[in-house]
Amino acid sequence: MRRLPPLHALRAFEAAARHLHFSKAAEELALTPTAISHQVRQLEALLGVQLFHRYPRPVRLTADGAALYPVLRDALDEIAAKIAELSNSGGAEPLAVSVTLAFASRWLMPRLQRLQNETGLRITVEADDRIANLHGDTVDLAIRYCASPSSGGRWQRLFQDHFIPVAAPTLCPAGVEELAVHDIAKLPLIHYRWKNQTLDAPDWQKWFSFAIKARTQIAVAQEFSEEVLAIDAAVAGQGVVLASQVLVSDLLASGQLVQLSPMDLPGPSCWAVHLSSHPRQAEINRLIEWMRQSHIGD
């Protein structure tokens, strides 16, 4: 007969170890931070080892905690995957795909009907710029910009993005297909804030430095909290935005925006990430391959 600690204590430890934060673990499990702390201490007492360094904060895993966490994480993921598979509800439910607001608005939504027609997949779009919780029960796949894959989950690269200066045709003189760098600097520059602070986000300062191989003074005319708002402002003729080539491809094709310079700034790659033990791996792979081929087709 197996001698195992109580499941609630194991779940509390796994969530706390994953977040390295008792309050976030409590929020995920619908408990109080005190309850999480109590259950972790119960587990430590049963095992006879310390799993966390609690002081100084933030909490950190001990060597024993770091050894237990990946084993427990993978076991719980496999249990959840098998339960989902046995419930026969996997194929009946849409895939829940978490994407950023800009990616949802400017790339995915215009292609959603074609995606469903060509793949037979049904998906639910979860538009959110925050980090997706793949260990919850609401997201099957997340698509995010990332410099390189982090630990946990299976990462599949979708494409490398580039950032280009674009504006409404009304801001470009008639008959001129591209502007000199110093002429672009005279236009109203539109900036937006990246939510992911860990990325070396492309911005106007980097683009001008890259274009003229020297640092220069620039003045931003408008700033937005969302990338999609900055793109909308450019379409409305309010200025020029340094935008994702992927996200503005449709607007360039329709003539609503024009590229002011061939000079592009390399950006981070876009990745798809999901749990390696996900029971709907075949459907996820079909969706990822379709997105890759659609990007190439664009």
SVG drawing of the C-alpha trace seen along z (x, -y; Angstrom):
<svg xmlns="http://www.w3.org/2000/svg" viewBox="-19 -67 46 69">
<polyline fill="none" stroke="black" stroke-width="0.4" points="0.0,0.0 1.4,-3.4 2.1,-5.8 1.4,-9.3 0.9,-12.7 -2.6,-14.2 -3.4,-15.4 -4.4,-18.8 -1.0,-19.3 0.8,-18.2 -1.4,-20.5 -0.7,-23.4 3.1,-22.8 3.1,-22.4 1.2,-25.7 3.3,-27.6 6.5,-26.2 5.3,-27.1 4.4,-30.7 7.1,-31.1 4.4,-33.0 1.9,-31.7 -0.8,-34.4 -0.8,-33.6 -1.1,-29.8 -4.0,-30.6 -5.7,-32.6 -5.3,-29.7 -6.7,-27.1 -9.4,-29.4 -7.8,-29.2 -6.3,-31.8 -2.5,-32.3 -2.7,-31.1 -4.3,-27.8 -1.6,-27.3 1.1,-28.0 -0.5,-25.5 -0.8,-22.8 2.9,-23.3 4.0,-23.0 1.9,-19.9 3.7,-18.4 7.1,-19.4 6.3,-17.8 5.2,-14.6 8.3,-14.4 10.7,-15.6 12.3,-18.2 12.1,-21.9 10.7,-22.7 10.9,-26.5 13.3,-29.2 10.7,-31.7 13.1,-34.5 14.3,-36.8 11.4,-37.2 10.6,-36.3 10.2,-32.6 12.7,-30.2 12.8,-26.5 15.3,-24.5 17.3,-21.8 14.7,-19.2 11.8,-21.4 13.5,-21.9 13.9,-18.1 10.3,-17.4 8.7,-20.1 9.3,-18.9 8.3,-15.3 5.1,-16.5 4.3,-19.0 4.7,-16.4 2.6,-13.9 -0.2,-16.3 -0.1,-17.3 -0.3,-13.7 -3.2,-13.0 -5.1,-16.1 -4.4,-15.1 -5.6,-11.5 -8.8,-12.7 -9.5,-15.1 -8.9,-12.3 -11.2,-9.8 -13.9,-12.3 -14.4,-12.3 -14.9,-16.1 -11.7,-17.0 -12.8,-16.8 -16.2,-18.4 -14.8,-21.6 -13.1,-24.3 -9.4,-24.8 -8.8,-27.8 -6.0,-29.9 -4.5,-32.8 -3.1,-35.6 -2.2,-39.3 -4.9,-41.9 -3.0,-43.1 -2.4,-39.7 -6.1,-38.8 -7.3,-42.0 -4.9,-42.4 -3.9,-38.8 -6.1,-36.1 -9.6,-37.4 -9.4,-38.3 -8.3,-34.7 -10.5,-32.9 -13.1,-31.7 -10.5,-30.4 -8.7,-28.7 -11.9,-26.8 -12.8,-26.0 -9.3,-24.7 -8.5,-22.8 -11.9,-21.8 -10.8,-23.2 -13.0,-25.3 -11.1,-27.7 -12.0,-30.1 -9.8,-33.3 -8.6,-34.4 -7.2,-37.9 -5.0,-38.9 -1.5,-40.5 -0.8,-38.9 1.2,-35.7 -1.1,-32.8 -1.6,-30.1 -1.2,-26.8 -1.7,-24.8 -5.2,-26.1 -8.2,-24.8 -9.0,-27.7 -6.1,-27.8 -4.9,-25.0 -2.3,-27.0 -0.6,-30.4 1.0,-32.5 3.5,-35.1 6.6,-37.0 9.7,-35.7 13.4,-36.0 13.9,-32.3 11.9,-29.5 11.7,-29.4 11.5,-26.2 8.2,-24.4 5.8,-23.4 6.5,-22.6 7.6,-25.6 7.3,-25.7 8.5,-28.7 6.0,-30.3 8.0,-33.0 10.5,-35.8 9.0,-39.2 10.4,-42.5 9.3,-46.1 8.8,-48.6 7.7,-52.3 4.2,-52.6 1.7,-55.4 -1.4,-56.3 -0.7,-57.2 -1.8,-60.8 1.4,-61.3 3.6,-60.3 4.1,-62.8 2.5,-61.8 4.7,-59.6 7.3,-59.0 7.5,-55.3 9.9,-55.7 11.2,-58.5 14.7,-59.3 15.3,-58.7 15.5,-62.4 12.1,-63.0 10.5,-60.2 11.9,-61.9 9.9,-65.0 6.6,-63.2 4.5,-62.7 6.0,-59.5 3.5,-57.1 4.7,-55.0 3.1,-52.2 4.1,-50.4 5.1,-46.8 3.5,-44.8 6.3,-42.2 9.1,-44.0 11.5,-41.1 11.8,-41.7 14.2,-44.0 11.2,-45.7 11.7,-47.5 11.1,-51.2 11.8,-54.4 15.1,-55.1 16.4,-51.7 15.1,-52.0 16.7,-55.4 20.0,-54.2 19.9,-51.1 19.0,-53.2 21.7,-55.8 24.2,-53.8 24.3,-56.5 22.1,-57.6 19.9,-60.5 17.3,-62.6 13.7,-61.9 10.4,-63.2 7.3,-61.0 4.1,-62.8 1.6,-60.3 1.8,-57.3 -0.6,-54.5 -0.9,-51.7 -1.9,-49.2 -0.2,-48.3 -3.5,-47.9 -4.5,-51.5 -1.2,-52.8 -1.8,-51.0 -5.4,-52.4 -4.0,-55.9 -1.6,-55.4 -4.5,-54.2 -6.4,-57.4 -3.4,-59.5 -2.3,-60.7 1.4,-59.7 3.8,-57.0 4.2,-53.9 6.9,-51.3 4.7,-48.2 5.0,-44.5 5.3,-43.4 3.1,-40.4 0.3,-42.5 0.1,-45.2 0.5,-42.9 -3.2,-43.1 -3.3,-46.9 -0.3,-47.2 -1.9,-44.8 -5.2,-46.9 -3.3,-50.2 -4.6,-51.6 -1.0,-51.8 2.3,-52.2 5.8,-51.3 7.9,-54.5 11.3,-52.8 12.7,-49.4 14.8,-49.6 13.4,-47.1 14.3,-46.4 14.6,-42.7 12.1,-41.8 11.6,-38.9 10.2,-35.6 6.6,-34.5 6.2,-31.2 3.4,-28.8 3.6,-27.1 1.5,-24.4 1.8,-21.6 3.9,-18.7 1.4,-16.3 -1.7,-17.9 -4.2,-15.3 -5.1,-17.2 -1.6,-17.3 -2.6,-16.4 -5.1,-19.3 -2.6,-21.7 0.0,-20.6 -2.5,-21.1 -3.3,-24.6 0.4,-25.5 1.2,-24.2 -1.7,-26.1 -0.5,-29.4 3.0,-28.9 1.8,-28.2 -0.6,-31.2 2.2,-33.5 4.4,-32.3 1.4,-32.8 1.0,-36.4"/>
</svg>
